[in-house]
Amino acid sequence: MSDSSQPRFSSRLGLILSVLGIAVGTGNIWRFPRIAAQNAGEEGAGAFLIAWILFLFVWSVPLIIAEYALGKKGRMGVVGAFARFAGEKYTWMGAFVGFVAAAIMFYYSVVAGWCVYYFVHTLTNPLPLSVESASAVWDSFQGGMGPVGFHALAMGVGAVVVIRGVSAIEKANRVLIPALLAIVLIAVVRTLTLDGAMEGIRFLFTPSWGTLADPRLWLEALTQNAWDTGAGWGLILTYACYMQAKHGAVKNAFITGIGNNAVSLLSAVIIFGTVFAILGHNMGQAEILAVMQTSGPASTGLTFQWMPQLFAQMGFGRVLAALFFLGLSFAAFSSLISMIELSTRIVVDAGVSRPQAVGGVCLIGFVLGIPSAVNLDIFANQDFVWGVGLMLSGAFVAFAVIRYGLPQFRTEIIDSVEGDWKVGPIWDVIISRVIPTLAVILLVWWFYLSAAVYAPDTWYDPFDPFSVMTMLVQWAAVMGVFLYLNKWLARRTLANIPPGT
């Protein structure tokens, strides 16, 4: 089969919408507002936003450019890309990047299931009118096998799309992303009409400058930006395998990063504005912030316990609640599809047929996601361990390009595309120096303070869900397996290089 007969996205719009499907997910609507709230100071969350936007341009966009270029040139998934560009002995790094995305997929499917459940529930039941009734809905759902069932539904829907290949992925995102954006805009307009909403929006954008001295804020800002945009996951690299040769990496990367972050900010406007508008009648600013910071494990309650109750106090609240959770479901599925495709492409590159690969990936994804579906402490642990793991993934992607040769990679693969923007030598500096330095400084800084200040009595306990040791043990176990299998992975994957690449 010639390379020209490999499947491709039908147009630039199809590619952009599909990549936005990667980037625009529950990380924008469910995760971003809670992370912003958890890193807010007394005056507001604006300092966190500054760090988060900074990382968009010194971490996410440069890595997204690298991923587009690696996928387009190599026409293979993340394992094959590392074997070809970094060298066979570094194939294990590509496998680790792929595993981080897969590990997030295991519990992300659980979140997708929650979104679908709440969409169905708001259509068929009255909205809760109190904290107690809202919590009862959540507790009843979490107390049974419902999360497992909806997790299975989410993986099943993802499998149906991915098994049909890139054309089905493109068609799905042509519906999901425009519909999601329309729902977000409707919700923003409604939020702005609420009495007191502007107080929440003002709090969102007002900096508490002292919080910039906290390394946790910088770590959270970087990992959230990676979560937001998909930078360093290998997801964009995987979709770039199917981009047309005439399309460049740079414009697409900026559209992806800026478009995604705009949706995150709009989502935060919705959440902050709504929470302050409704709770502001009975609570002070500090009390409202405490609600946003402490609602459920990993603040799951902010979206799934508080938002239904808040919608109940609005005009047309039930309709808006249904739209909100429908949009959240669309966001979840567009991203989940990309995670399934990433793992599927790795297995297909190893010589397995697509139907078998999708079946195996989704079955394993369902089984390994069950612990997070039945235990929110496990869920929070996995979000913590592999969310921070994205820093390593990003550093590994940068390493692959460095190993290939930065000036050569840039001039031959990125800056050579007619009609695209040129990144120039500044991109070389960011990839070779800024990203590795950020990864090392932030991780070492955070490890030290966790052991010396934050958790001096539990940092060494691998069974503590938020300790340094639980993270290091899980990372080391996965790396150890892939280091042991490195030669086999390289040999199996490189045997299936697409002709003409």
N, C-alpha and C positions, 0 to 999 in steps of 0.2 A: 504493500500500500504506500503510495507516495504521500509526502507530507501535505500536499495540496488537498488530498482527499480526507484529511483529518477533520472532525467536526469543528465548526466555527460559530461564534455568535453572528447573527445575520447582519447586524449593523452596530455602529458606535453607540447608538441609543440603547440597544439591547444589552451591550456590554456594560454601559454605565449604570443602567437600572439594576442589572444583576449584581454588580459590585456594590452599589448602594444597598442592595438587599443584604449583602454581607455586613456592611457597616451599620446600617440603620436597623437596629433590633431592640430587644428588651434592654440591652445595655444603655440605650438612649433614654427609654421611657421608665423602666423599672429601676435600673442600677444607678444611672447618673444623678438623678435628684437625691437619692438617699446618700450617695457618696459625698455630694456637695453639702448636704445637711450635716453629715458626720464630721466634716472638716471645716465647718463654719465657726467663726469666733463670735464674740458678743455683738459686734456691729454688723456682721453679715458674712456671706460666703464668697465675696468678691476676690479675696486673695487666692482662694483655691482656683477660681476661674482664670486668674492671671497665669498661675503655674500650668494649668490644664491647656490653655491656649498656646503658651510658650512651647510645650511639648508637642503640640500639633505640628509645629514647623521645624523643630530640631530633633524630633524622633519619628513621628508617625508618617508625615509626608515623604521624607527621604527613604524610609523603609518601604512605603507603598510603591515608590518609584522603582526601588530594587526588586520588589516582588513582581510588578508588572513585567519588568525586563527579563527576569529569570524565567518566568513562565512562558513568555512569548518566544524567547530564544530556545529554551530547552524543550518545550512541548511535552514536559513530563511533570508529575506531581512533585511534592516537596522532597521525598527521598531521592528520586532520580535527579532532581536539580542539584542537590548537594553532592551526589556522587560525581556528576559531570563537571560542576563548576568549582567546588571546593577540593575535590579529589576523593578517590574511593575510600581512603582511610578515615574520612570525615563523614561518611554516610550516616553514621550513628547520630550525628547532629541533626540531620534532616528527619530522622526517625523520631528524635526527641521533640522537634518542632511539631511534627505531625501528631505525636501523642498528646502534647499539651492541648492542641485544638480538640482532639478526640475526648480527652478527659473533661474538658469544658462541655463538649457535646453531651456527655453522659447526664450531667445535671441540668444543662440548658433545656434539654427535652422535657425535663420535669417542670421547669418554669413555663414552657410552651403549653404543657398540659394544664397548669394552673390558669393560664390566660383563657384557654378554651372553656374550662369549667366555669369561670366567672362570667364569661360572655353568655353561656347557656343559662346560668343561674339568674342573671339580671333580666333575661327575657322571660323567665318562667316564674319568678318570685318577686314580691315587693322588696324594695331596698331597705336595709336595716336603718332604724331611726336612732340607735344609741350605740355607744361603745360596746356594751354587753352583747347586743344582738349581732353587731358586726363581727365581734370576736367569736360568737357562737357559730356563725356560718363557717368561718375559717377553721375553728377547732373541730367542728363536725366533719368537714371535708378532710382535714389532716388526720383525724382519728380513725378513719376507715381505709379501705383499699382504693378509694377514689383517685388519689395521686398516682398510684401505680397504673390504674386503668387509663387515665388521661395521658400519662407518660407513654404508654403503649400506643395510644391513638396518635400522638404527635410523631413518634418514630415511624408508624405505619404510613401516615400521610407523606412524610418526608421521603420514605422509600418509594412510594408510588411516583413521585415527581422525578427523583434522581435516577431511577432505573431506566427511564426513557431518554436520558442523556441531556446534552446541553440545550437542545431545542426546547425541551419541556421546562428546563430551568429558566430559560429566557422568557418563555410564554408566561410562566407563573409570576415572575418578577414584573412583567409588563402590567399585570393586574394588581399585584400586592403593593408595590411601591407607590404608584399614583394614588391608590385608594388610601393607603396609610397617610400620605402627606395631606390629602384632603381632610381626613379625620382629625389630624393634628391641628390644622389651621382652624377648623370649626371649633375645636376645643379651646384654642387660644383666644379666639374672638369671644366665646362665651365667658371665659375666665376674666377677660378685661372688663366685662360688664358687671362683675360682682363687687359689691360694696366692701372695701377693705383689701381687695386683691393687690392693689398697688403697693400696699405696705409689705406684702410678701415678696413682690418683684423687686422693690427697693432693697430689701434685706438680701435677696439673692445676689445683687450686683454691688453691694457696698463692701469694701474690703475691711477686714480686721488684720491690719498689717503685722501684728505680732505673731499671727499664726504661721507666717512664712519662715519663722525660725524652727518650726517643728518638722523634722525629717519625715514623719508619717504623712504630712500633707503632700510633700513632693513625691513620695513613693505612691500615694494614692492617686495623685494627679497624673503621673506617668502611666500607671497600670490602667487607670480609667480611660485615658486617651487611647491606649492600645486596645482596650476592651471596646471602646466606642468605634474606632475606625477599622479594626481588624488588622492593624499593622503588626507584622511579626508573627502572625498566626500561621501563615502559609496558605490562607484561604484565597487571598487575591492572587497569589502565585498560581494556585490551582485553576482559577477561572481564566487567568491570563494565558494558559495553555490553549485556550479556544479563541483568543482575540485575533483579528485579521492583521496581516503583516503591515498594512498601511497605517495602522493606528499606533500612536506613540504612547509612551508611559507617563510623561510629565504632566500634560494637561489633564489626563485621566486621574492622576494621583491628586492633583489640587482640587479637582471637582469632587472626588471621593471624600477627601479629608474635610474640606470646607463645608460641603453639603451635609455630611454626617454631623459635624459639630453644630451646625445651625439647627438641625432637628433636636439635638440634645438640649440646646439652650431653650428652644420652644417648649420642649417637654418639661424642663425645669420651671419655666414660667407658668405652665399649667398647674404643676404640683404645688409649687410655693404659693402662687396666687390663690389657688383654691383652698389650701390648708389655712393660710392666714385669714382669708375672707370669712371662712366658716367658724374657725376656732377663736378668731380674734375678738369675738363678742363676749367670750367667757374666760379667755386666758391671756396672760401677758406674753411678750415675745419670747422670754426665756422658757416658759412652759410649752409654748408651741414648738420651739426648737427641740426641746427634750422629747416631745412626742415623735417628731420626725427622725430623731437620732436613735430612739430605743424601741421602736415598734416591731417586735418580733425578732427572731434570729436573722442576722444580716439585714435587719430593717425590712423584712418581707412584709410586715404589717402595714407599712406606710402605703403601699399600693393596694394590697389585697384586703386589709382590714379597715383602713381609714377612708380610702377613696370612695367605696360604695356608700358609706355613711354620709360623707360630705355631699355626694351627688344627690342623696335623698333630701337634702335641705335646699336644693335649687329648683327653680322652675324647669320643667321638662327634664328633671334629673334622671329618670329611668331611661329615657332615650339617650341622653348624653352618656350615662354609665355604660349602656350597651355599645355605643359607638367607641367609647374609650377602650373597653376590653376587646372589641373587635379589632381596633387598630393595634392594640398590644399583641393580639394573636397573629395578625398579619406580620408584624415586626418579628415576632418569634419564629414564625415559619420561614420567612425569607432568609434569616440567618441560619436556622437549623439545617435547611437544605444545603447551604454551602458547607457546613461542617460535615454532613454525610458525604457530600461530593469529595471533599478533601481526602477522607479516609478511603473512599471507594477508588479514587484515582490512584492512590498508592498501591492498593491491592491489584487493580487492573494493570498497572505498570509492571507488576511482578508476574504477569502472565495469566491472571484469572479472568474469566468472562465477567462482563458488567453485571448480569443478573445474579451470579453467584457472589460477586463482591458486595453488591448492595444488600443482599440477603444476610450475608455474614456480618457486615458492618452494623446493620440495624439490629440484628439479634443480639450481638455482643453489646451494642450501645444500650439496648433495653435492659439486659441483665445487669450490666455494671452501673446503670442509673437507678436501679431499684433501691439501693441503700440510701441515696439522697432523697428518693421519693417517700421513704417511710420514716426517715430520721432527719430533722432539720439541723441538728448539730453536725451530722456528716455532710449535709448539703453546704452548710456555712464553712466547714473545714475545706471542702473541695474548691469552693469559690475563692477562699483565701490562698490555698497552696498553688493552684494553677493560674489564678489571676496574677499573682506575683511572678509565676513561672513565665509569663509573657515577656518579662524583661530579659530572661535568658534567651527565649526564642528570638526576640529582636536582635540581640547581640550576635546570635548564631547566623541569622540572615546576613547581617553586616559582615561577619567573618567570611561567609561563602564568597561574597563579592570581592573582599580584600584578597582572598586566596587566589581568585582568578586573575586579579590585576586591575586595580581601580581605573587608571587612565584608559587602559584598553577597553574595559567593560563599558565605561561611559562613552567613549568616542565611537566604538563599533556598534553598540547596542542601543544606547539611549539617545545621544545627540545626533545620530545619523538619520533619524526619521524626518523626512521632509514635512514641513508644516507644523511640527511639534515645537514646543519651547525647548531651549537648551538649558541644562542645569549648570554647566561649567564646573570649574575646579572646586567651587565652594561645596558642591555635593561630595566630592572626594574627601574633603576635610571632615564633614559631618559624619560620613560613614566610617572613616578610618579612625577618627579621634573622639568626636563628640559623643556618639552613641556608645562605644565601649567604655568611655570614661564615666558617662552618666550611669550606666549599668553597674559598674564596679563601685563607684562612690556611694550611690544610693543604697545598694544592697549591703555593703560593709557598714555604712553609717547606721542603717536600720538594725542590722544584726547586733552591732555593738550596743545601741541604746536599748534594744529588747532585752539583752542579757544584763545590762548594768542598771537600767532605769525602769523600763516598762514592766518587765516580768522577771525579776532576778531569781525568783523561787521556782519558776516553771519553764524557763526558756529551754532547758535541757530535757524536758519531758516529751517524748515523741507521741504520747497519748493525749497531751493537751491540744485541743483543736486549733489553737492560735499561737503555738510556740514556734520558735526558730527551728527546733529539732524536728517537729513533725514535717515541716517543709523540706528540710535537708534530707531526712530519711526517705521521703517519697520521691524527691528528685533523684537521689543517689540510686535507689532501687531501679527506677526506670532507665537511667543512664547505664547502669551496670548491665542490664539485660541487652540493651542495644549495642553496647561496646562488645559484648560477647558474640552477638549475632552480626557484627559489622561486615565481615567478609561475605557472609551468605547474603545479606541484604544488598550489598553492592553488586555481587555477581548475578543475583536473580533479577535485579532491576535493570542493570545495564544490558542484559541480554535482550531487552525489549525496547531499545531506543528507536523512536520513530524515524523512518528513512528520511533523508534530506535535511536533518537538523544537526 
